[in-house]
Amino acid sequence: MVASESDSPLHVLDNPAWSALNGPQRHAAETAGPVARFHPAISLFGAFEQEPGPADWAAMARLIGPGATVITTGCTATPPDGWTVEFDGAAVQMTAEQLLAERRAVRPDGPDVVPLGPDDVDGMLELVALTRPGPFTSRTYELGGYVGVRHQGQLIAMAGERMRPVGWGEISAVATHPDHRGQGWAERLVRVVVAGIFDRGDTPLLHTSTDNANAIRLYEAMGFTIRRETRFLAARAPDAALPTSADSLKSGR
C-alpha cells in the first residue's frame, strides 16, 4: 500500500532551520527540547521540532527570553496570545539539483569577487540596511561563504550562506547597491556561493518572497526550480511570563 503524504516523514527542507540547528550548525545553536535557535548575535532564526502548539511556544519564549524576537519557517504557526507578530509572509523555496552537472562551469573566476569577513561587517550592514534582503546581524557572516564586490573601496554587492540543513546550503543576503544594479553582480555572486556549496558535497537552495518576480525569474534562468511555498514568521515573545491558570485563580482573575 502506498503511504499517504500525511504519513510520509518530513523532508529536511520542510523544516530547514531545525535540521541545521541540530546538525551542521549545532555549534551556533541553543537548544531546549522541542525548540532551538541560533545564537541571537548570529541570526534571529529559531525552529520547532514539529508544528508548534501552546507548550512549544512557551518553550520558545523561555529559550529566547522576554521581549525577544524569533523568526521561524517550515514547522511554524501563528503564536498564542501574548506574542506579537512582527512579520508573516510567504516565500518560495527553490533548489538547484540540476546545476550539479554544471558545477565546474559556474564558478566565475576573476579578481572582482572577494571573500568577506569580520573586517567587512560595517560595509555589509550598510548594504543590507539599504537593500533589505532579509535578516542580517553583525555576526551573520560567521555562518559562512560570504563573498562580495567592491567599487572604489565601497561594498556594492554581496551574497553568502545562512542555514545548512543536512546535505544542503541556503544562499542568502543577496544584495546589490541600487547604483550598481543591472550589471550581473547578483547572478555572479550567487554562482560563486553555489560553487562553494557543491565543492563541499552539498546542494544549494534559497528562499525568496512569492511576490519578488524578478528574483524568481533570475533564479529559474540560472537553473533553480521551485520546490514548495513556505511561510516565514517573525514574532516577539511576551515581555514577561504569562500567568498560569493556577496563578490566575490565586489572584482572583
Secondary structure per residue as TSV (DSSP state, phi and psi in degrees):
chain	resnum	aa	ss	phi	psi
A	1	M	-	360.0	135.5
A	2	V	-	-79.2	129.8
A	3	A	-	-69.9	144.0
A	4	S	-	-74.4	163.5
A	5	E	G	-59.0	-37.4
A	6	S	G	-68.3	-22.7
A	7	D	G	-86.7	-12.1
A	8	S	S	-77.6	142.0
A	9	P	-	-66.6	153.6
A	10	L	-	-65.7	137.2
A	11	H	-	-71.6	148.8
A	12	V	G	-57.5	-29.3
A	13	L	G	-78.0	-10.9
A	14	D	G	-76.9	-16.1
A	15	N	S	-145.8	63.6
A	16	P	H	-64.5	-38.6
A	17	A	H	-66.6	-38.1
A	18	W	H	-62.6	-44.0
A	19	S	H	-61.6	-42.9
A	20	A	H	-65.3	-45.6
A	21	L	H	-71.8	-22.6
A	22	N	T	-106.9	12.9
A	23	G	T	-137.9	-113.9
A	24	P	T	-59.1	-25.6
A	25	Q	T	-111.7	26.2
A	26	R	G	-57.5	-31.3
A	27	H	G	-62.8	-22.5
A	28	A	G	-105.6	15.5
A	29	A	E	-112.6	155.2
A	30	E	E	-122.1	126.9
A	31	T	E	-126.4	151.9
A	32	A	E	-152.4	89.3
A	33	G	T	63.5	-116.7
A	34	P	T	-85.6	8.3
A	35	V	E	-132.5	155.6
A	36	A	E	-153.7	161.2
A	37	R	E	-154.6	160.4
A	38	F	E	-73.1	154.8
A	39	H	-	-54.7	128.5
A	40	P	T	-61.2	-25.0
A	41	A	T	-71.1	-18.4
A	42	I	T	-93.9	-44.8
A	43	S	-	-162.8	149.6
A	44	L	-	-89.0	3.7
A	45	F	B	-75.0	139.3
A	46	G	E	-133.7	-177.4
A	47	A	E	-156.0	150.8
A	48	F	E	-107.2	146.5
A	49	E	S	-67.3	-31.1
A	50	Q	S	-146.0	174.6
A	51	E	S	-55.3	124.3
A	52	P	-	-80.2	141.8
A	53	G	-	-107.5	-174.8
A	54	P	H	-54.2	-40.3
A	55	A	H	-65.3	-36.3
A	56	D	H	-68.5	-41.1
A	57	W	H	-64.9	-36.4
A	58	A	H	-64.1	-39.4
A	59	A	H	-65.1	-39.2
A	60	M	H	-66.1	-40.0
A	61	A	H	-60.9	-40.3
A	62	R	H	-66.6	-37.3
A	63	L	H	-68.7	-44.9
A	64	I	H	-88.4	-22.8
A	65	G	-	94.9	158.9
A	66	P	T	-57.9	132.9
A	67	G	T	75.6	1.8
A	68	A	-	-85.0	157.7
A	69	T	E	-107.9	141.3
A	70	V	E	-131.0	143.6
A	71	I	E	-110.4	129.8
A	72	T	E	-127.1	155.6
A	73	T	E	-151.1	171.3
A	74	G	S	74.3	-111.4
A	75	C	S	-79.2	95.6
A	76	T	-	-147.5	173.4
A	77	A	-	-166.8	163.4
A	78	T	-	-62.1	129.2
A	79	P	-	-72.8	162.3
A	80	P	-	-75.1	175.8
A	81	D	T	-54.3	143.8
A	82	G	T	104.8	-28.4
A	83	W	-	-86.8	154.2
A	84	T	E	-117.3	119.8
A	85	V	E	-78.7	120.2
A	86	E	E	-97.8	-26.3
A	87	F	E	-156.5	139.5
A	88	D	E	-147.4	104.7
A	89	G	E	-142.9	163.1
A	90	A	E	-101.2	144.9
A	91	A	E	-139.7	159.8
A	92	V	E	-100.7	142.0
A	93	Q	E	-101.7	124.6
A	94	M	E	-121.0	142.0
A	95	T	E	-126.0	162.5
A	96	A	-	-127.4	39.4
A	97	E	G	-56.4	-38.9
A	98	Q	G	-72.8	-12.4
A	99	L	G	-77.9	-13.5
A	100	L	G	-55.9	-42.1
A	101	A	G	-66.9	-19.2
A	102	E	G	-102.5	6.8
A	103	R	G	-59.2	-26.8
A	104	R	G	-73.1	-17.0
A	105	A	G	-102.3	-3.3
A	106	V	-	-100.7	-2.7
A	107	R	-	-85.4	110.2
A	108	P	-	-83.8	91.3
A	109	D	-	-66.9	153.2
A	110	G	S	152.0	162.7
A	111	P	T	-77.7	-10.9
A	112	D	T	-72.0	-35.3
A	113	V	E	-89.1	126.5
A	114	V	E	-127.1	149.6
A	115	P	E	-70.1	148.9
A	116	L	-	-115.0	142.9
A	117	G	-	-148.7	-155.9
A	118	P	G	-59.5	-31.8
A	119	D	G	-71.2	-11.3
A	120	D	G	-104.8	5.8
A	121	V	H	-58.7	-45.9
A	122	D	H	-58.7	-45.6
A	123	G	H	-65.1	-37.7
A	124	M	H	-65.7	-44.0
A	125	L	H	-64.7	-37.3
A	126	E	H	-64.5	-43.5
A	127	L	H	-67.5	-39.5
A	128	V	H	-65.1	-41.7
A	129	A	H	-62.7	-32.8
A	130	L	H	-78.9	-37.2
A	131	T	H	-106.3	-19.7
A	132	R	-	51.7	60.2
A	133	P	-	-77.9	-11.7
A	134	G	S	145.0	179.9
A	135	P	-	-59.0	134.5
A	136	F	-	-156.3	130.3
A	137	T	-	-120.1	-179.2
A	138	S	T	-66.6	-15.9
A	139	R	T	-119.5	10.5
A	140	T	G	-60.1	-31.3
A	141	Y	G	-57.5	-22.8
A	142	E	G	-65.6	-16.7
A	143	L	G	-70.6	-18.2
A	144	G	S	111.4	157.5
A	145	G	-	73.1	17.1
A	146	Y	-	-79.3	132.1
A	147	V	E	-134.1	159.7
A	148	G	E	-156.3	177.8
A	149	V	E	-131.0	136.3
A	150	R	E	-113.8	149.9
A	151	H	E	-133.7	117.8
A	152	Q	T	52.7	40.6
A	153	G	T	87.0	-11.9
A	154	Q	E	-96.3	136.1
A	155	L	E	-72.3	119.7
A	156	I	E	-113.3	-11.4
A	157	A	E	-157.9	149.6
A	158	M	E	-157.2	162.7
A	159	A	E	-164.6	158.5
A	160	G	E	-167.7	-158.9
A	161	E	E	-116.3	154.1
A	162	R	-	-124.6	-94.4
A	163	M	-	-78.8	146.7
A	164	R	-	-127.3	75.4
A	165	P	-	-57.5	156.5
A	166	V	T	-54.7	119.3
A	167	G	T	87.9	1.9
A	168	W	E	-136.3	162.4
A	169	G	E	-139.0	125.7
A	170	E	E	-92.6	118.1
A	171	I	E	-75.0	134.9
A	172	S	E	-151.6	172.0
A	173	A	E	53.5	42.1
A	174	V	E	-79.2	113.9
A	175	A	E	-144.0	139.3
A	176	T	E	-132.7	133.1
A	177	H	-	-57.4	136.2
A	178	P	G	-53.3	-31.4
A	179	D	G	-75.9	-7.5
A	180	H	G	-126.8	20.7
A	181	R	T	-79.2	162.4
A	182	G	T	82.3	8.4
A	183	Q	S	-109.6	4.9
A	184	G	S	84.1	11.9
A	185	W	H	-66.2	-41.0
A	186	A	H	-59.4	-48.7
A	187	E	H	-62.9	-41.7
A	188	R	H	-62.1	-45.0
A	189	L	H	-69.0	-39.2
A	190	V	H	-60.6	-40.6
A	191	R	H	-65.0	-34.6
A	192	V	H	-64.8	-45.0
A	193	V	H	-65.4	-41.8
A	194	V	H	-54.7	-47.3
A	195	A	H	-62.0	-40.4
A	196	G	H	-63.9	-39.1
A	197	I	H	-65.8	-44.8
A	198	F	H	-62.7	-38.2
A	199	D	H	-60.4	-30.8
A	200	R	T	-91.8	2.1
A	201	G	T	95.1	9.6
A	202	D	-	-102.6	175.3
A	203	T	E	-117.6	136.4
A	204	P	E	-74.8	147.8
A	205	L	E	-141.8	168.5
A	206	L	E	-158.0	165.3
A	207	H	E	-126.1	142.7
A	208	T	E	-147.8	152.9
A	209	S	E	-57.3	143.5
A	210	T	T	-62.3	-23.3
A	211	D	T	-96.9	7.3
A	212	N	-	-92.5	74.6
A	213	A	H	-61.5	-37.0
A	214	N	H	-64.2	-43.7
A	215	A	H	-65.9	-43.6
A	216	I	H	-60.4	-41.8
A	217	R	H	-63.2	-42.6
A	218	L	H	-62.6	-48.0
A	219	Y	H	-67.0	-36.1
A	220	E	H	-65.6	-38.8
A	221	A	H	-64.4	-28.5
A	222	M	H	-79.5	-15.9
A	223	G	T	116.4	1.2
A	224	F	-	-75.2	149.4
A	225	T	E	-126.9	149.2
A	226	I	E	-74.8	123.6
A	227	R	E	-91.6	-44.7
A	228	R	E	-165.4	166.0
A	229	E	E	-97.5	142.4
A	230	T	E	-139.9	171.3
A	231	R	E	-114.3	137.8
A	232	F	E	-116.7	127.2
A	233	L	E	-130.1	124.4
A	234	A	E	-108.4	126.8
A	235	A	E	-138.0	140.8
A	236	R	E	-100.8	130.5
A	237	A	-	-68.5	156.8
A	238	P	-	-53.5	147.9
A	239	D	S	-68.2	-22.4
A	240	A	S	-146.9	161.3
A	241	A	-	-59.9	133.8
A	242	L	-	-73.4	144.3
A	243	P	-	-66.7	143.9
A	244	T	-	-79.3	168.5
A	245	S	H	-61.4	-33.7
A	246	A	H	-66.5	-41.5
A	247	D	H	-61.2	-39.6
A	248	S	H	-64.1	-39.6
A	249	L	H	-65.2	-40.8
A	250	K	H	-63.8	-35.7
A	251	S	H	-87.9	-5.5
A	252	G	T	84.0	10.0
A	253	R	-	-86.7	360.0
